């Protein structure tokens, strides 16, 4: 049974990473200074990629476990 909690873990981490990427997107959109805009957009791109990877892996592992 503990494996199910292990499989759900990437989903929670993916959601938290998605929220962090949206915070970076908000920082990018609200900033007037180019010194702040460029790092915020770079972090947004990195975090959105990591979030979708984590969510994909978590959903795959979770639903693969439940469909057996």
Biotite code that builds the C-alpha atoms (Angstrom):
import biotite.structure as struc

atoms = struc.array([
    struc.Atom([0.000, 0.000, 0.000], chain_id="A", res_id=1, res_name="UNK", atom_name="CA", element="C"),
    struc.Atom([2.880, 2.392, 0.675], chain_id="A", res_id=2, res_name="UNK", atom_name="CA", element="C"),
    struc.Atom([3.807, 2.234, -3.021], chain_id="A", res_id=3, res_name="UNK", atom_name="CA", element="C"),
    struc.Atom([0.647, 4.152, -3.894], chain_id="A", res_id=4, res_name="UNK", atom_name="CA", element="C"),
    struc.Atom([1.797, 7.063, -1.756], chain_id="A", res_id=5, res_name="UNK", atom_name="CA", element="C"),
    struc.Atom([5.196, 6.888, -3.428], chain_id="A", res_id=6, res_name="UNK", atom_name="CA", element="C"),
    struc.Atom([3.518, 7.008, -6.858], chain_id="A", res_id=7, res_name="UNK", atom_name="CA", element="C"),
    struc.Atom([1.383, 10.022, -5.899], chain_id="A", res_id=8, res_name="UNK", atom_name="CA", element="C"),
    struc.Atom([4.412, 11.987, -4.644], chain_id="A", res_id=9, res_name="UNK", atom_name="CA", element="C"),
    struc.Atom([5.490, 13.266, -8.122], chain_id="A", res_id=10, res_name="UNK", atom_name="CA", element="C"),
    struc.Atom([1.973, 14.634, -8.646], chain_id="A", res_id=11, res_name="UNK", atom_name="CA", element="C"),
    struc.Atom([2.226, 16.773, -5.519], chain_id="A", res_id=12, res_name="UNK", atom_name="CA", element="C"),
    struc.Atom([5.719, 17.918, -6.397], chain_id="A", res_id=13, res_name="UNK", atom_name="CA", element="C"),
    struc.Atom([4.569, 18.695, -9.933], chain_id="A", res_id=14, res_name="UNK", atom_name="CA", element="C"),
    struc.Atom([1.693, 20.832, -8.672], chain_id="A", res_id=15, res_name="UNK", atom_name="CA", element="C"),
    struc.Atom([4.028, 22.750, -6.355], chain_id="A", res_id=16, res_name="UNK", atom_name="CA", element="C"),
    struc.Atom([6.502, 23.264, -9.208], chain_id="A", res_id=17, res_name="UNK", atom_name="CA", element="C"),
    struc.Atom([3.662, 24.441, -11.442], chain_id="A", res_id=18, res_name="UNK", atom_name="CA", element="C"),
    struc.Atom([2.703, 27.047, -8.831], chain_id="A", res_id=19, res_name="UNK", atom_name="CA", element="C"),
    struc.Atom([6.329, 28.190, -8.605], chain_id="A", res_id=20, res_name="UNK", atom_name="CA", element="C"),
    struc.Atom([6.490, 28.541, -12.392], chain_id="A", res_id=21, res_name="UNK", atom_name="CA", element="C"),
    struc.Atom([3.322, 30.633, -12.373], chain_id="A", res_id=22, res_name="UNK", atom_name="CA", element="C"),
    struc.Atom([4.896, 32.889, -9.735], chain_id="A", res_id=23, res_name="UNK", atom_name="CA", element="C"),
    struc.Atom([7.887, 33.347, -12.056], chain_id="A", res_id=24, res_name="UNK", atom_name="CA", element="C"),
    struc.Atom([5.535, 34.092, -14.958], chain_id="A", res_id=25, res_name="UNK", atom_name="CA", element="C"),
    struc.Atom([3.779, 36.702, -12.813], chain_id="A", res_id=26, res_name="UNK", atom_name="CA", element="C"),
    struc.Atom([7.183, 38.225, -11.934], chain_id="A", res_id=27, res_name="UNK", atom_name="CA", element="C"),
    struc.Atom([8.053, 38.315, -15.644], chain_id="A", res_id=28, res_name="UNK", atom_name="CA", element="C"),
    struc.Atom([4.807, 40.003, -16.595], chain_id="A", res_id=29, res_name="UNK", atom_name="CA", element="C"),
    struc.Atom([4.860, 42.581, -13.789], chain_id="A", res_id=30, res_name="UNK", atom_name="CA", element="C"),
    struc.Atom([8.530, 43.577, -13.998], chain_id="A", res_id=31, res_name="UNK", atom_name="CA", element="C"),
    struc.Atom([9.672, 46.709, -15.792], chain_id="A", res_id=32, res_name="UNK", atom_name="CA", element="C"),
    struc.Atom([13.397, 46.043, -15.470], chain_id="A", res_id=33, res_name="UNK", atom_name="CA", element="C"),
    struc.Atom([15.075, 43.791, -18.039], chain_id="A", res_id=34, res_name="UNK", atom_name="CA", element="C"),
    struc.Atom([17.532, 42.600, -15.386], chain_id="A", res_id=35, res_name="UNK", atom_name="CA", element="C"),
    struc.Atom([14.577, 41.020, -13.587], chain_id="A", res_id=36, res_name="UNK", atom_name="CA", element="C"),
    struc.Atom([12.492, 39.980, -16.585], chain_id="A", res_id=37, res_name="UNK", atom_name="CA", element="C"),
    struc.Atom([15.069, 37.708, -18.210], chain_id="A", res_id=38, res_name="UNK", atom_name="CA", element="C"),
    struc.Atom([15.884, 35.561, -15.131], chain_id="A", res_id=39, res_name="UNK", atom_name="CA", element="C"),
    struc.Atom([12.190, 35.307, -14.258], chain_id="A", res_id=40, res_name="UNK", atom_name="CA", element="C"),
    struc.Atom([11.339, 34.057, -17.743], chain_id="A", res_id=41, res_name="UNK", atom_name="CA", element="C"),
    struc.Atom([14.249, 31.590, -17.710], chain_id="A", res_id=42, res_name="UNK", atom_name="CA", element="C"),
    struc.Atom([13.066, 30.185, -14.370], chain_id="A", res_id=43, res_name="UNK", atom_name="CA", element="C"),
    struc.Atom([9.515, 30.020, -15.713], chain_id="A", res_id=44, res_name="UNK", atom_name="CA", element="C"),
    struc.Atom([10.662, 27.914, -18.678], chain_id="A", res_id=45, res_name="UNK", atom_name="CA", element="C"),
    struc.Atom([12.706, 25.577, -16.474], chain_id="A", res_id=46, res_name="UNK", atom_name="CA", element="C"),
    struc.Atom([10.034, 25.108, -13.855], chain_id="A", res_id=47, res_name="UNK", atom_name="CA", element="C"),
    struc.Atom([7.188, 24.559, -16.329], chain_id="A", res_id=48, res_name="UNK", atom_name="CA", element="C"),
    struc.Atom([9.219, 21.822, -18.006], chain_id="A", res_id=49, res_name="UNK", atom_name="CA", element="C"),
    struc.Atom([9.997, 20.149, -14.673], chain_id="A", res_id=50, res_name="UNK", atom_name="CA", element="C"),
    struc.Atom([6.364, 20.476, -13.571], chain_id="A", res_id=51, res_name="UNK", atom_name="CA", element="C"),
    struc.Atom([4.998, 18.751, -16.658], chain_id="A", res_id=52, res_name="UNK", atom_name="CA", element="C"),
    struc.Atom([7.618, 16.022, -16.424], chain_id="A", res_id=53, res_name="UNK", atom_name="CA", element="C"),
    struc.Atom([6.755, 15.366, -12.772], chain_id="A", res_id=54, res_name="UNK", atom_name="CA", element="C"),
    struc.Atom([3.029, 15.422, -13.458], chain_id="A", res_id=55, res_name="UNK", atom_name="CA", element="C"),
    struc.Atom([3.405, 13.073, -16.417], chain_id="A", res_id=56, res_name="UNK", atom_name="CA", element="C"),
    struc.Atom([5.519, 10.595, -14.468], chain_id="A", res_id=57, res_name="UNK", atom_name="CA", element="C"),
    struc.Atom([3.236, 10.762, -11.443], chain_id="A", res_id=58, res_name="UNK", atom_name="CA", element="C"),
    struc.Atom([0.054, 10.284, -13.438], chain_id="A", res_id=59, res_name="UNK", atom_name="CA", element="C"),
    struc.Atom([1.579, 7.432, -15.414], chain_id="A", res_id=60, res_name="UNK", atom_name="CA", element="C"),
    struc.Atom([2.776, 5.601, -12.316], chain_id="A", res_id=61, res_name="UNK", atom_name="CA", element="C"),
    struc.Atom([-0.462, 6.212, -10.400], chain_id="A", res_id=62, res_name="UNK", atom_name="CA", element="C"),
    struc.Atom([-2.894, 5.148, -13.108], chain_id="A", res_id=63, res_name="UNK", atom_name="CA", element="C"),
    struc.Atom([-0.726, 2.221, -14.159], chain_id="A", res_id=64, res_name="UNK", atom_name="CA", element="C"),
    struc.Atom([-0.954, 0.989, -10.574], chain_id="A", res_id=65, res_name="UNK", atom_name="CA", element="C"),
    struc.Atom([-4.749, 1.402, -10.359], chain_id="A", res_id=66, res_name="UNK", atom_name="CA", element="C"),
    struc.Atom([-5.520, -0.207, -13.742], chain_id="A", res_id=67, res_name="UNK", atom_name="CA", element="C"),
    struc.Atom([-4.001, -3.588, -12.907], chain_id="A", res_id=68, res_name="UNK", atom_name="CA", element="C"),
])
